[in-house]
Amino acid sequence: MILERHENCSLYFMLKHVFFLLLLFFVASCSSRQEKALNDKASKAAQTGRIQQLPAQDLTANPGVAWPAGMRRLAVLPIYSQRPIDDTQRDMDGIFRAELSKVVKYEIVQVSRADMLAAINREAVGSAEIIPAAVISMLKNKYGADAVLFTDFTVFRPYRPLAIGVRTKIVDVRSLNVLWMADGIVDSAEPEVSQAATDFSDSGLQMRYISSTIKKGRERENGSGNQIILQSPRLYAAFVAHEAFASLAPPVPVPQPTR
């Protein structure tokens, strides 16, 4: 009787131990899946194509901007990303500045990554951070800026289908008031986005395609397999910048009816 009870106890503890190991394995596997989903560059957030507006509503943005009195010079900070910055993203500083210059009439100056490193020991600062005093001093004294543009890459998927998430804002250097902001994800997996990028490549970039023997537009895209803009992160970034800064452009005057 005692032996039988001992055997039952042993079986009970063995089953309990097996159950505990299975529970640990299940928890670990769930954690691992969750971590992968959060860290995966093609995460769910990047696939939703949160272009709330195309073409009339590109990125969610405050329409227009109330520039500070006496505005003359806009400083552009290097693009910030939580991921390690590589040469491709460094190149995009100039790409975004070039698109910005098409819609902003004031003088635009690019703040160098070397100056940022010297000031705060980092190449860039995020738009959601408190602006370091050293950066404010540099913007005023070295660059003579009246306002500053911050740009963050919230999503960066440099492989097909390309996707770039952007959060950007303009801040008055003197009052530190936010003058304008935009936030969204431009995902080429969305049909309307790839169509808009195609149209932009024809009218905005005047770029060369894979095949020079096929007509421009959709016929050329279908004939060559795809456009370069939907394969190149640098060229696609120009389209994203165009979308992000669209609401900074002065409104088109409405013609008055003649009497």
Secondary structure as a PSIPRED ss2 file (coil, helix, strand):
# PSIPRED VFORMAT (PSIPRED V4.0)

   1 M C   1.000  0.000  0.000
   2 I H   0.000  1.000  0.000
   3 L H   0.000  1.000  0.000
   4 E H   0.000  1.000  0.000
   5 R H   0.000  1.000  0.000
   6 H H   0.000  1.000  0.000
   7 E H   0.000  1.000  0.000
   8 N H   0.000  1.000  0.000
   9 C H   0.000  1.000  0.000
  10 S H   0.000  1.000  0.000
  11 L H   0.000  1.000  0.000
  12 Y H   0.000  1.000  0.000
  13 F H   0.000  1.000  0.000
  14 M H   0.000  1.000  0.000
  15 L H   0.000  1.000  0.000
  16 K H   0.000  1.000  0.000
  17 H H   0.000  1.000  0.000
  18 V H   0.000  1.000  0.000
  19 F H   0.000  1.000  0.000
  20 F H   0.000  1.000  0.000
  21 L H   0.000  1.000  0.000
  22 L H   0.000  1.000  0.000
  23 L H   0.000  1.000  0.000
  24 L H   0.000  1.000  0.000
  25 F H   0.000  1.000  0.000
  26 F H   0.000  1.000  0.000
  27 V H   0.000  1.000  0.000
  28 A H   0.000  1.000  0.000
  29 S H   0.000  1.000  0.000
  30 C H   0.000  1.000  0.000
  31 S H   0.000  1.000  0.000
  32 S H   0.000  1.000  0.000
  33 R H   0.000  1.000  0.000
  34 Q H   0.000  1.000  0.000
  35 E H   0.000  1.000  0.000
  36 K H   0.000  1.000  0.000
  37 A H   0.000  1.000  0.000
  38 L H   0.000  1.000  0.000
  39 N H   0.000  1.000  0.000
  40 D C   1.000  0.000  0.000
  41 K C   1.000  0.000  0.000
  42 A C   1.000  0.000  0.000
  43 S C   1.000  0.000  0.000
  44 K H   0.000  1.000  0.000
  45 A H   0.000  1.000  0.000
  46 A H   0.000  1.000  0.000
  47 Q H   0.000  1.000  0.000
  48 T C   1.000  0.000  0.000
  49 G C   1.000  0.000  0.000
  50 R C   1.000  0.000  0.000
  51 I C   1.000  0.000  0.000
  52 Q C   1.000  0.000  0.000
  53 Q C   1.000  0.000  0.000
  54 L C   1.000  0.000  0.000
  55 P C   1.000  0.000  0.000
  56 A C   1.000  0.000  0.000
  57 Q C   1.000  0.000  0.000
  58 D C   1.000  0.000  0.000
  59 L C   1.000  0.000  0.000
  60 T E   0.000  0.000  1.000
  61 A E   0.000  0.000  1.000
  62 N C   1.000  0.000  0.000
  63 P C   1.000  0.000  0.000
  64 G C   1.000  0.000  0.000
  65 V C   1.000  0.000  0.000
  66 A C   1.000  0.000  0.000
  67 W C   1.000  0.000  0.000
  68 P C   1.000  0.000  0.000
  69 A C   1.000  0.000  0.000
  70 G C   1.000  0.000  0.000
  71 M C   1.000  0.000  0.000
  72 R C   1.000  0.000  0.000
  73 R E   0.000  0.000  1.000
  74 L E   0.000  0.000  1.000
  75 A E   0.000  0.000  1.000
  76 V E   0.000  0.000  1.000
  77 L C   1.000  0.000  0.000
  78 P C   1.000  0.000  0.000
  79 I C   1.000  0.000  0.000
  80 Y E   0.000  0.000  1.000
  81 S E   0.000  0.000  1.000
  82 Q C   1.000  0.000  0.000
  83 R C   1.000  0.000  0.000
  84 P C   1.000  0.000  0.000
  85 I C   1.000  0.000  0.000
  86 D C   1.000  0.000  0.000
  87 D H   0.000  1.000  0.000
  88 T H   0.000  1.000  0.000
  89 Q H   0.000  1.000  0.000
  90 R H   0.000  1.000  0.000
  91 D H   0.000  1.000  0.000
  92 M H   0.000  1.000  0.000
  93 D H   0.000  1.000  0.000
  94 G H   0.000  1.000  0.000
  95 I H   0.000  1.000  0.000
  96 F H   0.000  1.000  0.000
  97 R H   0.000  1.000  0.000
  98 A H   0.000  1.000  0.000
  99 E H   0.000  1.000  0.000
 100 L H   0.000  1.000  0.000
 101 S H   0.000  1.000  0.000
 102 K C   1.000  0.000  0.000
 103 V C   1.000  0.000  0.000
 104 V C   1.000  0.000  0.000
 105 K C   1.000  0.000  0.000
 106 Y C   1.000  0.000  0.000
 107 E E   0.000  0.000  1.000
 108 I E   0.000  0.000  1.000
 109 V E   0.000  0.000  1.000
 110 Q E   0.000  0.000  1.000
 111 V C   1.000  0.000  0.000
 112 S C   1.000  0.000  0.000
 113 R H   0.000  1.000  0.000
 114 A H   0.000  1.000  0.000
 115 D H   0.000  1.000  0.000
 116 M H   0.000  1.000  0.000
 117 L H   0.000  1.000  0.000
 118 A H   0.000  1.000  0.000
 119 A H   0.000  1.000  0.000
 120 I H   0.000  1.000  0.000
 121 N C   1.000  0.000  0.000
 122 R C   1.000  0.000  0.000
 123 E C   1.000  0.000  0.000
 124 A C   1.000  0.000  0.000
 125 V C   1.000  0.000  0.000
 126 G C   1.000  0.000  0.000
 127 S C   1.000  0.000  0.000
 128 A C   1.000  0.000  0.000
 129 E C   1.000  0.000  0.000
 130 I C   1.000  0.000  0.000
 131 I C   1.000  0.000  0.000
 132 P C   1.000  0.000  0.000
 133 A H   0.000  1.000  0.000
 134 A H   0.000  1.000  0.000
 135 V H   0.000  1.000  0.000
 136 I H   0.000  1.000  0.000
 137 S H   0.000  1.000  0.000
 138 M H   0.000  1.000  0.000
 139 L H   0.000  1.000  0.000
 140 K H   0.000  1.000  0.000
 141 N H   0.000  1.000  0.000
 142 K C   1.000  0.000  0.000
 143 Y C   1.000  0.000  0.000
 144 G C   1.000  0.000  0.000
 145 A C   1.000  0.000  0.000
 146 D C   1.000  0.000  0.000
 147 A E   0.000  0.000  1.000
 148 V E   0.000  0.000  1.000
 149 L E   0.000  0.000  1.000
 150 F E   0.000  0.000  1.000
 151 T E   0.000  0.000  1.000
 152 D E   0.000  0.000  1.000
 153 F E   0.000  0.000  1.000
 154 T E   0.000  0.000  1.000
 155 V E   0.000  0.000  1.000
 156 F E   0.000  0.000  1.000
 157 R E   0.000  0.000  1.000
 158 P C   1.000  0.000  0.000
 159 Y C   1.000  0.000  0.000
 160 R C   1.000  0.000  0.000
 161 P C   1.000  0.000  0.000
 162 L C   1.000  0.000  0.000
 163 A E   0.000  0.000  1.000
 164 I E   0.000  0.000  1.000
 165 G E   0.000  0.000  1.000
 166 V E   0.000  0.000  1.000
 167 R E   0.000  0.000  1.000
 168 T E   0.000  0.000  1.000
 169 K E   0.000  0.000  1.000
 170 I E   0.000  0.000  1.000
 171 V E   0.000  0.000  1.000
 172 D E   0.000  0.000  1.000
 173 V C   1.000  0.000  0.000
 174 R C   1.000  0.000  0.000
 175 S C   1.000  0.000  0.000
 176 L C   1.000  0.000  0.000
 177 N C   1.000  0.000  0.000
 178 V E   0.000  0.000  1.000
 179 L E   0.000  0.000  1.000
 180 W E   0.000  0.000  1.000
 181 M E   0.000  0.000  1.000
 182 A E   0.000  0.000  1.000
 183 D E   0.000  0.000  1.000
 184 G E   0.000  0.000  1.000
 185 I E   0.000  0.000  1.000
 186 V E   0.000  0.000  1.000
 187 D E   0.000  0.000  1.000
 188 S C   1.000  0.000  0.000
 189 A C   1.000  0.000  0.000
 190 E C   1.000  0.000  0.000
 191 P H   0.000  1.000  0.000
 192 E H   0.000  1.000  0.000
 193 V H   0.000  1.000  0.000
 194 S H   0.000  1.000  0.000
 195 Q H   0.000  1.000  0.000
 196 A H   0.000  1.000  0.000
 197 A H   0.000  1.000  0.000
 198 T H   0.000  1.000  0.000
 199 D H   0.000  1.000  0.000
 200 F H   0.000  1.000  0.000
 201 S H   0.000  1.000  0.000
 202 D H   0.000  1.000  0.000
 203 S H   0.000  1.000  0.000
 204 G H   0.000  1.000  0.000
 205 L H   0.000  1.000  0.000
 206 Q C   1.000  0.000  0.000
 207 M C   1.000  0.000  0.000
 208 R C   1.000  0.000  0.000
 209 Y C   1.000  0.000  0.000
 210 I C   1.000  0.000  0.000
 211 S C   1.000  0.000  0.000
 212 S C   1.000  0.000  0.000
 213 T C   1.000  0.000  0.000
 214 I C   1.000  0.000  0.000
 215 K C   1.000  0.000  0.000
 216 K C   1.000  0.000  0.000
 217 G C   1.000  0.000  0.000
 218 R H   0.000  1.000  0.000
 219 E H   0.000  1.000  0.000
 220 R H   0.000  1.000  0.000
 221 E H   0.000  1.000  0.000
 222 N H   0.000  1.000  0.000
 223 G H   0.000  1.000  0.000
 224 S H   0.000  1.000  0.000
 225 G C   1.000  0.000  0.000
 226 N C   1.000  0.000  0.000
 227 Q C   1.000  0.000  0.000
 228 I H   0.000  1.000  0.000
 229 I H   0.000  1.000  0.000
 230 L H   0.000  1.000  0.000
 231 Q C   1.000  0.000  0.000
 232 S C   1.000  0.000  0.000
 233 P H   0.000  1.000  0.000
 234 R H   0.000  1.000  0.000
 235 L H   0.000  1.000  0.000
 236 Y H   0.000  1.000  0.000
 237 A H   0.000  1.000  0.000
 238 A H   0.000  1.000  0.000
 239 F H   0.000  1.000  0.000
 240 V H   0.000  1.000  0.000
 241 A H   0.000  1.000  0.000
 242 H H   0.000  1.000  0.000
 243 E H   0.000  1.000  0.000
 244 A H   0.000  1.000  0.000
 245 F C   1.000  0.000  0.000
 246 A H   0.000  1.000  0.000
 247 S H   0.000  1.000  0.000
 248 L H   0.000  1.000  0.000
 249 A C   1.000  0.000  0.000
 250 P C   1.000  0.000  0.000
 251 P C   1.000  0.000  0.000
 252 V C   1.000  0.000  0.000
 253 P C   1.000  0.000  0.000
 254 V C   1.000  0.000  0.000
 255 P C   1.000  0.000  0.000
 256 Q C   1.000  0.000  0.000
 257 P C   1.000  0.000  0.000
 258 T C   1.000  0.000  0.000
 259 R C   1.000  0.000  0.000
